[in-house]
Amino acid sequence: MKHDDEAHKYYYPVEGRTDGAIGDAIAFIAIILVPAGLYAAWNTVVSWISAFFF
């Protein structure tokens, strides 16, 4: 297929369109879940410490 062919000017192959989509989704979820997990863990630790010492 020639790139200057007018019949295929707007043709994009379906193969490879989702390359990296799973990795991007995992990264997106990790960006949300990791801070939320750290926040929950920190609050748990602080609540234990405050229960022992106060």
mmCIF entry with sequence, helices, sheets and N, C-alpha, C, O atoms, coordinates in Angstrom:
data_MODEL
# 
_entry.id   MODEL 
# 
_entity.id                         1 
_entity.type                       polymer 
_entity.pdbx_number_of_molecules   1 
# 
_entity_poly.entity_id                      1 
_entity_poly.type                           'polypeptide(L)' 
_entity_poly.nstd_linkage                   no 
_entity_poly.nstd_monomer                   no 
_entity_poly.pdbx_seq_one_letter_code       MKHDDEAHKYYYPVEGRTDGAIGDAIAFIAIILVPAGLYAAWNTVVSWISAFFF 
_entity_poly.pdbx_seq_one_letter_code_can   MKHDDEAHKYYYPVEGRTDGAIGDAIAFIAIILVPAGLYAAWNTVVSWISAFFF 
_entity_poly.pdbx_strand_id                 A 
# 
loop_
_entity_poly_seq.entity_id 
_entity_poly_seq.num 
_entity_poly_seq.mon_id 
_entity_poly_seq.hetero 
1 1  MET n 
1 2  LYS n 
1 3  HIS n 
1 4  ASP n 
1 5  ASP n 
1 6  GLU n 
1 7  ALA n 
1 8  HIS n 
1 9  LYS n 
1 10 TYR n 
1 11 TYR n 
1 12 TYR n 
1 13 PRO n 
1 14 VAL n 
1 15 GLU n 
1 16 GLY n 
1 17 ARG n 
1 18 THR n 
1 19 ASP n 
1 20 GLY n 
1 21 ALA n 
1 22 ILE n 
1 23 GLY n 
1 24 ASP n 
1 25 ALA n 
1 26 ILE n 
1 27 ALA n 
1 28 PHE n 
1 29 ILE n 
1 30 ALA n 
1 31 ILE n 
1 32 ILE n 
1 33 LEU n 
1 34 VAL n 
1 35 PRO n 
1 36 ALA n 
1 37 GLY n 
1 38 LEU n 
1 39 TYR n 
1 40 ALA n 
1 41 ALA n 
1 42 TRP n 
1 43 ASN n 
1 44 THR n 
1 45 VAL n 
1 46 VAL n 
1 47 SER n 
1 48 TRP n 
1 49 ILE n 
1 50 SER n 
1 51 ALA n 
1 52 PHE n 
1 53 PHE n 
1 54 PHE n 
# 
_struct_asym.id          A 
_struct_asym.entity_id   1 
# 
loop_
_struct_conf.conf_type_id 
_struct_conf.id 
_struct_conf.pdbx_PDB_helix_id 
_struct_conf.beg_label_comp_id 
_struct_conf.beg_label_asym_id 
_struct_conf.beg_label_seq_id 
_struct_conf.pdbx_beg_PDB_ins_code 
_struct_conf.end_label_comp_id 
_struct_conf.end_label_asym_id 
_struct_conf.end_label_seq_id 
_struct_conf.pdbx_end_PDB_ins_code 
_struct_conf.beg_auth_comp_id 
_struct_conf.beg_auth_asym_id 
_struct_conf.beg_auth_seq_id 
_struct_conf.end_auth_comp_id 
_struct_conf.end_auth_asym_id 
_struct_conf.end_auth_seq_id 
_struct_conf.pdbx_PDB_helix_class 
_struct_conf.details 
_struct_conf.pdbx_PDB_helix_length 
HELX_P HELX_P1 AA1 GLU A 6  ? HIS A 8  ? GLU A 6  HIS A 8  5 ? 3  
HELX_P HELX_P2 AA2 ALA A 21 ? PHE A 53 ? ALA A 21 PHE A 53 1 ? 33 
# 
_struct_conf_type.id          HELX_P 
_struct_conf_type.criteria    ? 
_struct_conf_type.reference   ? 
# 
loop_
_atom_site.group_PDB 
_atom_site.id 
_atom_site.type_symbol 
_atom_site.label_atom_id 
_atom_site.label_alt_id 
_atom_site.label_comp_id 
_atom_site.label_asym_id 
_atom_site.label_entity_id 
_atom_site.label_seq_id 
_atom_site.pdbx_PDB_ins_code 
_atom_site.Cartn_x 
_atom_site.Cartn_y 
_atom_site.Cartn_z 
_atom_site.occupancy 
_atom_site.B_iso_or_equiv 
_atom_site.pdbx_formal_charge 
_atom_site.auth_seq_id 
_atom_site.auth_comp_id 
_atom_site.auth_asym_id 
_atom_site.auth_atom_id 
_atom_site.pdbx_PDB_model_num 
ATOM 1   N N  . MET A 1 1  ? 0.850  -1.181 0.000  1.00 0.00 ? 1  MET A N  1 
ATOM 2   C CA . MET A 1 1  ? 0.000  0.000  0.000  1.00 0.00 ? 1  MET A CA 1 
ATOM 3   C C  . MET A 1 1  ? 0.896  1.244  0.000  1.00 0.00 ? 1  MET A C  1 
ATOM 4   O O  . MET A 1 1  ? 1.768  1.395  0.856  1.00 0.00 ? 1  MET A O  1 
ATOM 5   N N  . LYS A 1 2  ? 0.673  2.103  -0.944 1.00 0.00 ? 2  LYS A N  1 
ATOM 6   C CA . LYS A 1 2  ? 1.420  3.349  -0.997 1.00 0.00 ? 2  LYS A CA 1 
ATOM 7   C C  . LYS A 1 2  ? 0.782  4.368  -0.051 1.00 0.00 ? 2  LYS A C  1 
ATOM 8   O O  . LYS A 1 2  ? -0.441 4.418  0.080  1.00 0.00 ? 2  LYS A O  1 
ATOM 9   N N  . HIS A 1 3  ? 1.586  5.154  0.585  1.00 0.00 ? 3  HIS A N  1 
ATOM 10  C CA . HIS A 1 3  ? 1.058  6.110  1.550  1.00 0.00 ? 3  HIS A CA 1 
ATOM 11  C C  . HIS A 1 3  ? 0.332  7.274  0.888  1.00 0.00 ? 3  HIS A C  1 
ATOM 12  O O  . HIS A 1 3  ? -0.486 7.935  1.528  1.00 0.00 ? 3  HIS A O  1 
ATOM 13  N N  . ASP A 1 4  ? 0.621  7.534  -0.384 1.00 0.00 ? 4  ASP A N  1 
ATOM 14  C CA . ASP A 1 4  ? -0.040 8.643  -1.056 1.00 0.00 ? 4  ASP A CA 1 
ATOM 15  C C  . ASP A 1 4  ? -1.288 8.204  -1.826 1.00 0.00 ? 4  ASP A C  1 
ATOM 16  O O  . ASP A 1 4  ? -1.834 8.972  -2.619 1.00 0.00 ? 4  ASP A O  1 
ATOM 17  N N  . ASP A 1 5  ? -1.730 6.985  -1.595 1.00 0.00 ? 5  ASP A N  1 
ATOM 18  C CA . ASP A 1 5  ? -2.933 6.489  -2.262 1.00 0.00 ? 5  ASP A CA 1 
ATOM 19  C C  . ASP A 1 5  ? -4.150 7.144  -1.613 1.00 0.00 ? 5  ASP A C  1 
ATOM 20  O O  . ASP A 1 5  ? -4.365 7.001  -0.409 1.00 0.00 ? 5  ASP A O  1 
ATOM 21  N N  . GLU A 1 6  ? -4.939 7.856  -2.399 1.00 0.00 ? 6  GLU A N  1 
ATOM 22  C CA . GLU A 1 6  ? -6.094 8.580  -1.874 1.00 0.00 ? 6  GLU A CA 1 
ATOM 23  C C  . GLU A 1 6  ? -7.161 7.642  -1.320 1.00 0.00 ? 6  GLU A C  1 
ATOM 24  O O  . GLU A 1 6  ? -7.889 8.021  -0.403 1.00 0.00 ? 6  GLU A O  1 
ATOM 25  N N  . ALA A 1 7  ? -7.269 6.434  -1.851 1.00 0.00 ? 7  ALA A N  1 
ATOM 26  C CA . ALA A 1 7  ? -8.294 5.505  -1.380 1.00 0.00 ? 7  ALA A CA 1 
ATOM 27  C C  . ALA A 1 7  ? -8.007 5.055  0.049  1.00 0.00 ? 7  ALA A C  1 
ATOM 28  O O  . ALA A 1 7  ? -8.918 4.679  0.787  1.00 0.00 ? 7  ALA A O  1 
ATOM 29  N N  . HIS A 1 8  ? -6.744 5.097  0.427  1.00 0.00 ? 8  HIS A N  1 
ATOM 30  C CA . HIS A 1 8  ? -6.378 4.636  1.761  1.00 0.00 ? 8  HIS A CA 1 
ATOM 31  C C  . HIS A 1 8  ? -5.806 5.784  2.594  1.00 0.00 ? 8  HIS A C  1 
ATOM 32  O O  . HIS A 1 8  ? -4.956 5.574  3.459  1.00 0.00 ? 8  HIS A O  1 
ATOM 33  N N  . LYS A 1 9  ? -6.274 6.966  2.326  1.00 0.00 ? 9  LYS A N  1 
ATOM 34  C CA . LYS A 1 9  ? -5.730 8.135  3.019  1.00 0.00 ? 9  LYS A CA 1 
ATOM 35  C C  . LYS A 1 9  ? -5.989 8.092  4.523  1.00 0.00 ? 9  LYS A C  1 
ATOM 36  O O  . LYS A 1 9  ? -5.134 8.480  5.320  1.00 0.00 ? 9  LYS A O  1 
ATOM 37  N N  . TYR A 1 10 ? -7.167 7.621  4.902  1.00 0.00 ? 10 TYR A N  1 
ATOM 38  C CA . TYR A 1 10 ? -7.542 7.603  6.316  1.00 0.00 ? 10 TYR A CA 1 
ATOM 39  C C  . TYR A 1 10 ? -7.569 6.184  6.871  1.00 0.00 ? 10 TYR A C  1 
ATOM 40  O O  . TYR A 1 10 ? -8.261 5.922  7.856  1.00 0.00 ? 10 TYR A O  1 
ATOM 41  N N  . TYR A 1 11 ? -6.840 5.279  6.267  1.00 0.00 ? 11 TYR A N  1 
ATOM 42  C CA . TYR A 1 11 ? -6.823 3.892  6.726  1.00 0.00 ? 11 TYR A CA 1 
ATOM 43  C C  . TYR A 1 11 ? -5.790 3.737  7.838  1.00 0.00 ? 11 TYR A C  1 
ATOM 44  O O  . TYR A 1 11 ? -4.634 4.142  7.706  1.00 0.00 ? 11 TYR A O  1 
ATOM 45  N N  . TYR A 1 12 ? -6.234 3.152  8.913  1.00 0.00 ? 12 TYR A N  1 
ATOM 46  C CA . TYR A 1 12 ? -5.326 2.809  9.994  1.00 0.00 ? 12 TYR A CA 1 
ATOM 47  C C  . TYR A 1 12 ? -5.535 1.338  10.317 1.00 0.00 ? 12 TYR A C  1 
ATOM 48  O O  . TYR A 1 12 ? -6.674 0.906  10.495 1.00 0.00 ? 12 TYR A O  1 
ATOM 49  N N  . PRO A 1 13 ? -4.483 0.575  10.393 1.00 0.00 ? 13 PRO A N  1 
ATOM 50  C CA . PRO A 1 13 ? -4.658 -0.855 10.682 1.00 0.00 ? 13 PRO A CA 1 
ATOM 51  C C  . PRO A 1 13 ? -5.191 -1.080 12.085 1.00 0.00 ? 13 PRO A C  1 
ATOM 52  O O  . PRO A 1 13 ? -4.835 -0.365 13.022 1.00 0.00 ? 13 PRO A O  1 
ATOM 53  N N  . VAL A 1 14 ? -6.036 -2.068 12.216 1.00 0.00 ? 14 VAL A N  1 
ATOM 54  C CA . VAL A 1 14 ? -6.599 -2.386 13.524 1.00 0.00 ? 14 VAL A CA 1 
ATOM 55  C C  . VAL A 1 14 ? -5.537 -3.028 14.402 1.00 0.00 ? 14 VAL A C  1 
ATOM 56  O O  . VAL A 1 14 ? -5.515 -2.816 15.614 1.00 0.00 ? 14 VAL A O  1 
ATOM 57  N N  . GLU A 1 15 ? -4.660 -3.810 13.792 1.00 0.00 ? 15 GLU A N  1 
ATOM 58  C CA . GLU A 1 15 ? -3.614 -4.456 14.568 1.00 0.00 ? 15 GLU A CA 1 
ATOM 59  C C  . GLU A 1 15 ? -2.697 -3.398 15.159 1.00 0.00 ? 15 GLU A C  1 
ATOM 60  O O  . GLU A 1 15 ? -2.282 -2.462 14.475 1.00 0.00 ? 15 GLU A O  1 
ATOM 61  N N  . GLY A 1 16 ? -2.392 -3.557 16.425 1.00 0.00 ? 16 GLY A N  1 
ATOM 62  C CA . GLY A 1 16 ? -1.477 -2.647 17.071 1.00 0.00 ? 16 GLY A CA 1 
ATOM 63  C C  . GLY A 1 16 ? -2.119 -1.404 17.642 1.00 0.00 ? 16 GLY A C  1 
ATOM 64  O O  . GLY A 1 16 ? -1.443 -0.592 18.274 1.00 0.00 ? 16 GLY A O  1 
ATOM 65  N N  . ARG A 1 17 ? -3.409 -1.243 17.432 1.00 0.00 ? 17 ARG A N  1 
ATOM 66  C CA . ARG A 1 17 ? -4.062 -0.038 17.951 1.00 0.00 ? 17 ARG A CA 1 
ATOM 67  C C  . ARG A 1 17 ? -4.118 -0.056 19.472 1.00 0.00 ? 17 ARG A C  1 
ATOM 68  O O  . ARG A 1 17 ? -4.082 0.996  20.109 1.00 0.00 ? 17 ARG A O  1 
ATOM 69  N N  . THR A 1 18 ? -4.207 -1.246 20.055 1.00 0.00 ? 18 THR A N  1 
ATOM 70  C CA . THR A 1 18 ? -4.304 -1.349 21.514 1.00 0.00 ? 18 THR A CA 1 
ATOM 71  C C  . THR A 1 18 ? -2.976 -1.772 22.147 1.00 0.00 ? 18 THR A C  1 
ATOM 72  O O  . THR A 1 18 ? -2.950 -2.204 23.299 1.00 0.00 ? 18 THR A O  1 
ATOM 73  N N  . ASP A 1 19 ? -1.897 -1.651 21.413 1.00 0.00 ? 19 ASP A N  1 
ATOM 74  C CA . ASP A 1 19 ? -0.599 -2.000 22.001 1.00 0.00 ? 19 ASP A CA 1 
ATOM 75  C C  . ASP A 1 19 ? -0.318 -1.114 23.199 1.00 0.00 ? 19 ASP A C  1 
ATOM 76  O O  . ASP A 1 19 ? -0.349 0.112  23.101 1.00 0.00 ? 19 ASP A O  1 
ATOM 77  N N  . GLY A 1 20 ? -0.044 -1.744 24.328 1.00 0.00 ? 20 GLY A N  1 
ATOM 78  C CA . GLY A 1 20 ? 0.248  -0.998 25.539 1.00 0.00 ? 20 GLY A CA 1 
ATOM 79  C C  . GLY A 1 20 ? -0.969 -0.583 26.329 1.00 0.00 ? 20 GLY A C  1 
ATOM 80  O O  . GLY A 1 20 ? -0.832 0.055  27.372 1.00 0.00 ? 20 GLY A O  1 
ATOM 81  N N  . ALA A 1 21 ? -2.162 -0.927 25.862 1.00 0.00 ? 21 ALA A N  1 
ATOM 82  C CA . ALA A 1 21 ? -3.363 -0.496 26.574 1.00 0.00 ? 21 ALA A CA 1 
ATOM 83  C C  . ALA A 1 21 ? -3.467 -1.169 27.940 1.00 0.00 ? 21 ALA A C  1 
ATOM 84  O O  . ALA A 1 21 ? -3.888 -0.545 28.914 1.00 0.00 ? 21 ALA A O  1 
ATOM 85  N N  . ILE A 1 22 ? -3.086 -2.433 28.008 1.00 0.00 ? 22 ILE A N  1 
ATOM 86  C CA . ILE A 1 22 ? -3.167 -3.135 29.294 1.00 0.00 ? 22 ILE A CA 1 
ATOM 87  C C  . ILE A 1 22 ? -2.158 -2.537 30.273 1.00 0.00 ? 22 ILE A C  1 
ATOM 88  O O  . ILE A 1 22 ? -2.472 -2.314 31.442 1.00 0.00 ? 22 ILE A O  1 
ATOM 89  N N  . GLY A 1 23 ? -0.960 -2.284 29.792 1.00 0.00 ? 23 GLY A N  1 
ATOM 90  C CA . GLY A 1 23 ? 0.042  -1.660 30.656 1.00 0.00 ? 23 GLY A CA 1 
ATOM 91  C C  . GLY A 1 23 ? -0.362 -0.274 31.099 1.00 0.00 ? 23 GLY A C  1 
ATOM 92  O O  . GLY A 1 23 ? -0.139 0.107  32.248 1.00 0.00 ? 23 GLY A O  1 
ATOM 93  N N  . ASP A 1 24 ? -0.958 0.485  30.187 1.00 0.00 ? 24 ASP A N  1 
ATOM 94  C CA . ASP A 1 24 ? -1.431 1.820  30.557 1.00 0.00 ? 24 ASP A CA 1 
ATOM 95  C C  . ASP A 1 24 ? -2.546 1.746  31.583 1.00 0.00 ? 24 ASP A C  1 
ATOM 96  O O  . ASP A 1 24 ? -2.601 2.568  32.497 1.00 0.00 ? 24 ASP A O  1 
ATOM 97  N N  . ALA A 1 25 ? -3.441 0.765  31.443 1.00 0.00 ? 25 ALA A N  1 
ATOM 98  C CA . ALA A 1 25 ? -4.526 0.613  32.410 1.00 0.00 ? 25 ALA A CA 1 
ATOM 99  C C  . ALA A 1 25 ? -3.976 0.230  33.778 1.00 0.00 ? 25 ALA A C  1 
ATOM 100 O O  . ALA A 1 25 ? -4.437 0.737  34.800 1.00 0.00 ? 25 ALA A O  1 
ATOM 101 N N  . ILE A 1 26 ? -2.997 -0.659 33.796 1.00 0.00 ? 26 ILE A N  1 
ATOM 102 C CA . ILE A 1 26 ? -2.391 -1.056 35.072 1.00 0.00 ? 26 ILE A CA 1 
ATOM 103 C C  . ILE A 1 26 ? -1.696 0.138  35.717 1.00 0.00 ? 26 ILE A C  1 
ATOM 104 O O  . ILE A 1 26 ? -1.789 0.334  36.929 1.00 0.00 ? 26 ILE A O  1 
ATOM 105 N N  . ALA A 1 27 ? -1.005 0.929  34.913 1.00 0.00 ? 27 ALA A N  1 
ATOM 106 C CA . ALA A 1 27 ? -0.333 2.110  35.459 1.00 0.00 ? 27 ALA A CA 1 
ATOM 107 C C  . ALA A 1 27 ? -1.346 3.116  35.987 1.00 0.00 ? 27 ALA A C  1 
ATOM 108 O O  . ALA A 1 27 ? -1.136 3.713  37.043 1.00 0.00 ? 27 ALA A O  1 
ATOM 109 N N  . PHE A 1 28 ? -2.444 3.307  35.259 1.00 0.00 ? 28 PHE A N  1 
ATOM 110 C CA . PHE A 1 28 ? -3.473 4.240  35.697 1.00 0.00 ? 28 PHE A CA 1 
ATOM 111 C C  . PHE A 1 28 ? -4.093 3.790  37.016 1.00 0.00 ? 28 PHE A C  1 
ATOM 112 O O  . PHE A 1 28 ? -4.302 4.601  37.919 1.00 0.00 ? 28 PHE A O  1 
ATOM 113 N N  . ILE A 1 29 ? -4.390 2.486  37.127 1.00 0.00 ? 29 ILE A N  1 
ATOM 114 C CA . ILE A 1 29 ? -4.963 1.963  38.364 1.00 0.00 ? 29 ILE A CA 1 
ATOM 115 C C  . ILE A 1 29 ? -3.946 2.084  39.507 1.00 0.00 ? 29 ILE A C  1 
ATOM 116 O O  . ILE A 1 29 ? -4.304 2.422  40.635 1.00 0.00 ? 29 ILE A O  1 
ATOM 117 N N  . ALA A 1 30 ? -2.682 1.805  39.200 1.00 0.00 ? 30 ALA A N  1 
ATOM 118 C CA . ALA A 1 30 ? -1.656 1.881  40.245 1.00 0.00 ? 30 ALA A CA 1 
ATOM 119 C C  . ALA A 1 30 ? -1.494 3.301  40.753 1.00 0.00 ? 30 ALA A C  1 
ATOM 120 O O  . ALA A 1 30 ? -1.264 3.513  41.944 1.00 0.00 ? 30 ALA A O  1 
ATOM 121 N N  . ILE A 1 31 ? -1.611 4.272  39.863 1.00 0.00 ? 31 ILE A N  1 
ATOM 122 C CA . ILE A 1 31 ? -1.482 5.667  40.282 1.00 0.00 ? 31 ILE A CA 1 
ATOM 123 C C  . ILE A 1 31 ? -2.590 6.029  41.263 1.00 0.00 ? 31 ILE A C  1 
ATOM 124 O O  . ILE A 1 31 ? -2.392 6.867  42.143 1.00 0.00 ? 31 ILE A O  1 
ATOM 125 N N  . ILE A 1 32 ? -3.747 5.406  41.116 1.00 0.00 ? 32 ILE A N  1 
ATOM 126 C CA . ILE A 1 32 ? -4.864 5.685  42.029 1.00 0.00 ? 32 ILE A CA 1 
ATOM 127 C C  . ILE A 1 32 ? -4.772 4.814  43.281 1.00 0.00 ? 32 ILE A C  1 
ATOM 128 O O  . ILE A 1 32 ? -4.955 5.309  44.393 1.00 0.00 ? 32 ILE A O  1 
ATOM 129 N N  . LEU A 1 33 ? -4.489 3.517  43.108 1.00 0.00 ? 33 LEU A N  1 
ATOM 130 C CA . LEU A 1 33 ? -4.542 2.597  44.240 1.00 0.00 ? 33 LEU A CA 1 
ATOM 131 C C  . LEU A 1 33 ? -3.355 2.719  45.183 1.00 0.00 ? 33 LEU A C  1 
ATOM 132 O O  . LEU A 1 33 ? -3.516 2.539  46.391 1.00 0.00 ? 33 LEU A O  1 
ATOM 133 N N  . VAL A 1 34 ? -2.187 3.014  44.675 1.00 0.00 ? 34 VAL A N  1 
ATOM 134 C CA . VAL A 1 34 ? -1.012 3.088  45.553 1.00 0.00 ? 34 VAL A CA 1 
ATOM 135 C C  . VAL A 1 34 ? -1.145 4.228  46.566 1.00 0.00 ? 34 VAL A C  1 
ATOM 136 O O  . VAL A 1 34 ? -0.947 3.987  47.757 1.00 0.00 ? 34 VAL A O  1 
ATOM 137 N N  . PRO A 1 35 ? -1.470 5.456  46.152 1.00 0.00 ? 35 PRO A N  1 
ATOM 138 C CA . PRO A 1 35 ? -1.650 6.496  47.179 1.00 0.00 ? 35 PRO A CA 1 
ATOM 139 C C  . PRO A 1 35 ? -2.812 6.199  48.126 1.00 0.00 ? 35 PRO A C  1 
ATOM 140 O O  . PRO A 1 35 ? -2.734 6.506  49.316 1.00 0.00 ? 35 PRO A O  1 
ATOM 141 N N  . ALA A 1 36 ? -3.886 5.606  47.609 1.00 0.00 ? 36 ALA A N  1 
ATOM 142 C CA . ALA A 1 36 ? -5.012 5.270  48.481 1.00 0.00 ? 36 ALA A CA 1 
ATOM 143 C C  . ALA A 1 36 ? -4.598 4.213  49.493 1.00 0.00 ? 36 ALA A C  1 
ATOM 144 O O  . ALA A 1 36 ? -4.992 4.288  50.657 1.00 0.00 ? 36 ALA A O  1 
ATOM 145 N N  . GLY A 1 37 ? -3.821 3.241  49.076 1.00 0.00 ? 37 GLY A N  1 
ATOM 146 C CA . GLY A 1 37 ? -3.335 2.211  49.994 1.00 0.00 ? 37 GLY A CA 1 
ATOM 147 C C  . GLY A 1 37 ? -2.389 2.771  51.031 1.00 0.00 ? 37 GLY A C  1 
ATOM 148 O O  . GLY A 1 37 ? -2.448 2.406  52.205 1.00 0.00 ? 37 GLY A O  1 
ATOM 149 N N  . LEU A 1 38 ? -1.508 3.666  50.589 1.00 0.00 ? 38 LEU A N  1 
ATOM 150 C CA . LEU A 1 38 ? -0.594 4.297  51.549 1.00 0.00 ? 38 LEU A CA 1 
ATOM 151 C C  . LEU A 1 38 ? -1.354 5.144  52.563 1.00 0.00 ? 38 LEU A C  1 
ATOM 152 O O  . LEU A 1 38 ? -1.016 5.153  53.746 1.00 0.00 ? 38 LEU A O  1 
ATOM 153 N N  . TYR A 1 39 ? -2.370 5.850  52.105 1.00 0.00 ? 39 TYR A N  1 
ATOM 154 C CA . TYR A 1 39 ? -3.194 6.666  52.997 1.00 0.00 ? 39 TYR A CA 1 
ATOM 155 C C  . TYR A 1 39 ? -3.900 5.788  54.027 1.00 0.00 ? 39 TYR A C  1 
ATOM 156 O O  . TYR A 1 39 ? -3.916 6.111  55.215 1.00 0.00 ? 39 TYR A O  1 
ATOM 157 N N  . ALA A 1 40 ? -4.483 4.678  53.572 1.00 0.00 ? 40 ALA A N  1 
ATOM 158 C CA . ALA A 1 40 ? -5.179 3.775  54.490 1.00 0.00 ? 40 ALA A CA 1 
ATOM 159 C C  . ALA A 1 40 ? -4.202 3.138  55.471 1.00 0.00 ? 40 ALA A C  1 
ATOM 160 O O  . ALA A 1 40 ? -4.505 3.020  56.658 1.00 0.00 ? 40 ALA A O  1 
ATOM 161 N N  . ALA A 1 41 ? -3.042 2.728  54.989 1.00 0.00 ? 41 ALA A N  1 
ATOM 162 C CA . ALA A 1 41 ? -2.050 2.120  55.880 1.00 0.00 ? 41 ALA A CA 1 
ATOM 163 C C  . ALA A 1 41 ? -1.551 3.129  56.906 1.00 0.00 ? 41 ALA A C  1 
ATOM 164 O O  . ALA A 1 41 ? -1.387 2.798  58.081 1.00 0.00 ? 41 ALA A O  1 
ATOM 165 N N  . TRP A 1 42 ? -1.311 4.356  56.463 1.00 0.00 ? 42 TRP A N  1 
ATOM 166 C CA . TRP A 1 42 ? -0.838 5.384  57.397 1.00 0.00 ? 42 TRP A CA 1 
ATOM 167 C C  . TRP A 1 42 ? -1.886 5.668  58.465 1.00 0.00 ? 42 TRP A C  1 
ATOM 168 O O  . TRP A 1 42 ? -1.558 5.795  59.645 1.00 0.00 ? 42 TRP A O  1 
ATOM 169 N N  . ASN A 1 43 ? -3.149 5.768  58.051 1.00 0.00 ? 43 ASN A N  1 
ATOM 170 C CA . ASN A 1 43 ? -4.205 6.019  59.035 1.00 0.00 ? 43 ASN A CA 1 
ATOM 171 C C  . ASN A 1 43 ? -4.339 4.857  60.009 1.00 0.00 ? 43 ASN A C  1 
ATOM 172 O O  . ASN A 1 43 ? -4.623 5.070  61.188 1.00 0.00 ? 43 ASN A O  1 
ATOM 173 N N  . THR A 1 44 ? -4.138 3.639  59.536 1.00 0.00 ? 44 THR A N  1 
ATOM 174 C CA . THR A 1 44 ? -4.195 2.477  60.423 1.00 0.00 ? 44 THR A CA 1 
ATOM 175 C C  . THR A 1 44 ? -3.070 2.534  61.449 1.00 0.00 ? 44 THR A C  1 
ATOM 176 O O  . THR A 1 44 ? -3.299 2.323  62.640 1.00 0.00 ? 44 THR A O  1 
ATOM 177 N N  . VAL A 1 45 ? -1.867 2.817  60.992 1.00 0.00 ? 45 VAL A N  1 
ATOM 178 C CA . VAL A 1 45 ? -0.716 2.886  61.905 1.00 0.00 ? 45 VAL A CA 1 
ATOM 179 C C  . VAL A 1 45 ? -0.904 4.007  62.920 1.00 0.00 ? 45 VAL A C  1 
ATOM 180 O O  . VAL A 1 45 ? -0.638 3.818  64.107 1.00 0.00 ? 45 VAL A O  1 
ATOM 181 N N  . VAL A 1 46 ? -1.357 5.160  62.471 1.00 0.00 ? 46 VAL A N  1 
ATOM 182 C CA . VAL A 1 46 ? -1.546 6.289  63.376 1.00 0.00 ? 46 VAL A CA 1 
ATOM 183 C C  . VAL A 1 46 ? -2.640 5.986  64.394 1.00 0.00 ? 46 VAL A C  1 
ATOM 184 O O  . VAL A 1 46 ? -2.527 6.369  65.558 1.00 0.00 ? 46 VAL A O  1 
ATOM 185 N N  . SER A 1 47 ? -3.684 5.311  63.970 1.00 0.00 ? 47 SER A N  1 
ATOM 186 C CA . SER A 1 47 ? -4.752 4.982  64.918 1.00 0.00 ? 47 SER A CA 1 
ATOM 187 C C  . SER A 1 47 ? -4.272 3.977  65.951 1.00 0.00 ? 47 SER A C  1 
ATOM 188 O O  . SER A 1 47 ? -4.661 4.064  67.115 1.00 0.00 ? 47 SER A O  1 
ATOM 189 N N  . TRP A 1 48 ? -3.421 3.006  65.546 1.00 0.00 ? 48 TRP A N  1 
ATOM 190 C CA . TRP A 1 48 ? -2.858 2.070  66.523 1.00 0.00 ? 48 TRP A CA 1 
ATOM 191 C C  . TRP A 1 48 ? -1.968 2.798  67.503 1.00 0.00 ? 48 TRP A C  1 
ATOM 192 O O  . TRP A 1 48 ? -2.038 2.553  68.707 1.00 0.00 ? 48 TRP A O  1 
ATOM 193 N N  . ILE A 1 49 ? -1.135 3.685  67.004 1.00 0.00 ? 49 ILE A N  1 
ATOM 194 C CA . ILE A 1 49 ? -0.230 4.417  67.894 1.00 0.00 ? 49 ILE A CA 1 
ATOM 195 C C  . ILE A 1 49 ? -1.026 5.276  68.872 1.00 0.00 ? 49 ILE A C  1 
ATOM 196 O O  . ILE A 1 49 ? -0.708 5.332  70.060 1.00 0.00 ? 49 ILE A O  1 
ATOM 197 N N  . SER A 1 50 ? -2.047 5.937  68.374 1.00 0.00 ? 50 SER A N  1 
ATOM 198 C CA . SER A 1 50 ? -2.834 6.791  69.257 1.00 0.00 ? 50 SER A CA 1 
ATOM 199 C C  . SER A 1 50 ? -3.619 5.952  70.270 1.00 0.00 ? 50 SER A C  1 
ATOM 200 O O  . SER A 1 50 ? -3.860 6.410  71.387 1.00 0.00 ? 50 SER A O  1 
ATOM 201 N N  . ALA A 1 51 ? -4.020 4.731  69.897 1.00 0.00 ? 51 ALA A N  1 
ATOM 202 C CA . ALA A 1 51 ? -4.724 3.866  70.831 1.00 0.00 ? 51 ALA A CA 1 
ATOM 203 C C  . ALA A 1 51 ? -3.791 3.376  71.939 1.00 0.00 ? 51 ALA A C  1 
ATOM 204 O O  . ALA A 1 51 ? -4.226 3.195  73.076 1.00 0.00 ? 51 ALA A O  1 
ATOM 205 N N  . PHE A 1 52 ? -2.524 3.161  71.621 1.00 0.00 ? 52 PHE A N  1 
ATOM 206 C CA . PHE A 1 52 ? -1.581 2.675  72.630 1.00 0.00 ? 52 PHE A CA 1 
ATOM 207 C C  . PHE A 1 52 ? -1.109 3.787  73.570 1.00 0.00 ? 52 PHE A C  1 
ATOM 208 O O  . PHE A 1 52 ? -0.898 3.544  74.759 1.00 0.00 ? 52 PHE A O  1 
ATOM 209 N N  . PHE A 1 53 ? -0.945 4.988  73.051 1.00 0.00 ? 53 PHE A N  1 
ATOM 210 C CA . PHE A 1 53 ? -0.289 6.021  73.837 1.00 0.00 ? 53 PHE A CA 1 
ATOM 211 C C  . PHE A 1 53 ? -1.233 7.082  74.371 1.00 0.00 ? 53 PHE A C  1 
ATOM 212 O O  . PHE A 1 53 ? -0.826 7.889  75.207 1.00 0.00 ? 53 PHE A O  1 
ATOM 213 N N  . PHE A 1 54 ? -2.475 7.111  73.919 1.00 0.00 ? 54 PHE A N  1 
ATOM 214 C CA . PHE A 1 54 ? -3.379 8.163  74.391 1.00 0.00 ? 54 PHE A CA 1 
ATOM 215 C C  . PHE A 1 54 ? -4.602 7.594  75.043 1.00 0.00 ? 54 PHE A C  1 
ATOM 216 O O  . PHE A 1 54 ? -5.466 8.345  75.496 1.00 0.00 ? 54 PHE A O  1 
# 
